[in-house]
Amino acid sequence: MASIAIIGGTGLTSLQGLEIKGREIMQSKYGEPSGPLTRGVLGGKDILFLPRHGYGHTIPPHKINYRANIAVLKDAGAEHIIAVNAVGGIAANMPPGSLVIQDQIIDYTWSRLATYFEEGLDQVVHIDFTQPYCESLRKKLITAASKSHLHVATKAIYAATQGPRLETAAEVDRLERDGCHIVGMTGMPEAALAREKGLCYASISIVANMAAGRGEGEITMEAIEHNLSTGVQNVLTLLETVIPTI
């Protein structure tokens, strides 16, 4: 049974180098996940793969069933989850194409179903979310990046915004004042739900563009796709290096 799962974001709806063993349609009491789970072998280990936006990249960030996605991965045997997220760069030292293994997150989303602990409880449940990412898995990712000669930022705060629109320049100014270094739309509630399920969860963020007001001109999907293509190749290298160590 695969204990390692990868959740793919924008630009990573499939995994090159993954030896596919099959796909499995799974159900959860929280509704439909983003798609069937792909079972395969990568880096010599059995893994699970699920693209959070669906295999056709058709599910917008605010409509993703995060609860179902995490629940089916847990039910399929996942103990470790590596999430891949496309983000905008707020900090000048996190330019397009670069990789970030963030260590903190601030949630600016609203109206998303964000917990498993809301009905039929014997008592109210509060999880410790002081450190939102699994530090042991983060360290493995950082070590693997070094072995692969990949430069990654390892201290960063991810701002999780609602989407699907991109932010205004004034909103990004506020995020920067709050201390955020990158901004994306899918970091929450995914990380918190993984913690509620007792899973070791960490994230690799690919900077797809400079955030609003931080670059020149309009943010275009063409530029985002170009920057993601470079970042995704580095993510694949990182995954192939880290998975044998988990």
N, C-alpha and C positions, 0 to 999 in steps of 0.2 A: 504494500500500500504506500502511495506517495505521501510523504510528510511535508514536502516543499511545494508551495503554490506561488505562481507569478500572476499578478493582475496587471494587464497591459492597459496603457492609456492611449491618448491620441498619438498616432504614429507607430503604435505597436499593437496591431490587431492580430498579428501572427508572429511566431518566433522562428526566424531562420536558424537552421541547425537542429531544430527539434525533430527527433525521430518519433513520429506520431504513432501511437499504439491504438488509439480509438477515441471516440467522442461519446460522452454520456449525458443524456438529458436528465437533469435532477430537479426535483420539486422541493419546495420548502413551505412551511406554514406561513411564511411572510410574503408569498407570492412568487412570481417568476424571476429568476436571475437573468443576467444580461445575455445568456446564451448557454449552450451545452458546454460542459467541462471537457477540455482536451487533455487526454492522458498521453504522456510521452516520456522520452528519455533525453536529457540534456546534461552535458558534463558528466556522463556516466551514471546519473541518478534518475530515478523515476520522479517526474514532476507533474503538477497540475497547472493548466493555463486557462485563464478566463479574461477576455477583453471586456473591460467595464462598460464601454460604449457599445458593445455588441460587435459581432464579426463584420458587419457592414458599416460600423461607426455611425449608427443612426440614433443612439440614445443620448440626449443632451445631459449635461452634468446634474441639473436639478431634478431630472426624471429617472436617474439611475436607482435601481432598487438595491441600495447598499446592504440592507439587512438580509435580503435573500442571497446576495453574492457571498457575503461572509459566512452565512449559515450553511450553504451548500459546500463551500470549501472545507469548513470544519467537519461536516458530515462525511465528506469524502476522505478524511484522514489527514488533512493539512494541520501541521503544527507550527510551521514557519511560513510567513507570507512576505514576499518581496513585491512591493507595489511600484509601478513606474508611472510617473506623472509628468505631463507637459506643463510648463509654467512660464510666466513672464519674469524677467529680471528687473528687480528694483535697485539692488546694489550694483555699482559700477563694475565691481570685480567679479560679477556673475553674468558674463555676456552671452549672447545667443550661441548655442551649440555646446555650452559647458554643462557639466554634471554637478549636481548638488545632492549630498546625503544629509538632509536637514535633521536637526535635533529637537526643534520645537515647532509649535503650530498655534495660530490664533484663528478661532472659528468666527467668521462673519456671515455664515449662511443662516437661513431661516426657513421654517416650515418643512424641513426635511425630517423624515422618520429616523430618529437619531439614537434610539436605544431599544434594547430587548426587554428592559426592566420597566414595564409600564402597566401590565395587566396580570391578574391572577397571582399576585405576589403574596408570599407569607409575611414579608417585611420589605421596606424600602431598601434598595440596593444602591450604594455609591461606590464607584470604582476609583482607585487612585490613578490619576492621569497626570501626575506631576511631570513625569518624563514620558511623553506620548509615544515614543518609539522604543522598540526593544533594543537596549544598548548592546547586548551580546551580538545580535545580528548586524547592527550598525558597524561594530568593530570589525566583523568579518568582511563586510562590504568595503570598508576603508582599507583594510589590509590587502584585499584582492585588487583594489584599484591601484595600490602602490606596486604590487607584483606585476600588474598589467601595464605599468607606466602610463596610467591615466591620471590626469590632474582632476581632482574633485574638491569642491568646497565641503567641509565637514561640520561647520558651525553656521547654522542659518535658521531663521524663523520663517515658516511658510504661512502666508495669509490665505485662508480658504474663503473665497467669495462665492456668491450665489450663482452668477452666470444666468443664462448663457452669453449675455453680452459681455464684452470686455469693459474694463473699468475706465472711469474718467481720469484725467490728469490730477484733478483735485482729490479724488479718492485714493489714488496712488500716493499722493503727498501725505494723506492721513495715515496710510499703511506704513509709510516710511517713518513718520513721527512715532508710530506705535512700536517701531523697532523691526519691522518685517524686511526681509531681504529678497524674497520671491513671492509671487502670487499665482494661485491656481484655483480651480473650481471643484476639484474632486478629492482633496485631502481629508475632508470631513463630510459625513460622520464615519467614514471608512476606518480611520485609525482607532476611533473610540469603540466602534463595534467589535473590531478585532480584539481589543483589550477586554471587552465584556465577555468574549468567548474564550479568553485565556490563551490567545495565539500570540506568538512572537512575530511582530510586524515591524517592518522598516520600509523606507521609501527611497527610490532613486528619482530625482527630478531632473528633467532635461529642460534647459532654458531655450524656449522656442523663439522668443522675441524680447526686446526690452519693453517693459511695462509702459503704459500710457504716460506721455510726457518725459520719458527717459531716453527716447530715441528720436530720430529725425523722420518726419513725415508720418503718413498713415500706416497703421499696422495692417498688413495684408495676409491672407491665408497662403498666398504663394511664398512669401518670405518665411512664414512659420513652417511650412512643409519643407522648404529648403534646409532650414536650420535643424529641423527634427531629423532629417535623413542622416546627417553627420552624427548627431547625438545618439540616435538609435543604434548605429553600428558600434559605438563605444559602450552602450548599455549591454549589447549582446556579448561583447568581449568580457565585460565585467561579470555578467551572469555565468558565462562558461567557466570563469576562474573561481567564482565564489561558491557555486553550487556543490562541487566536490568537498568543500570544507564544512558543510552544514550537516 
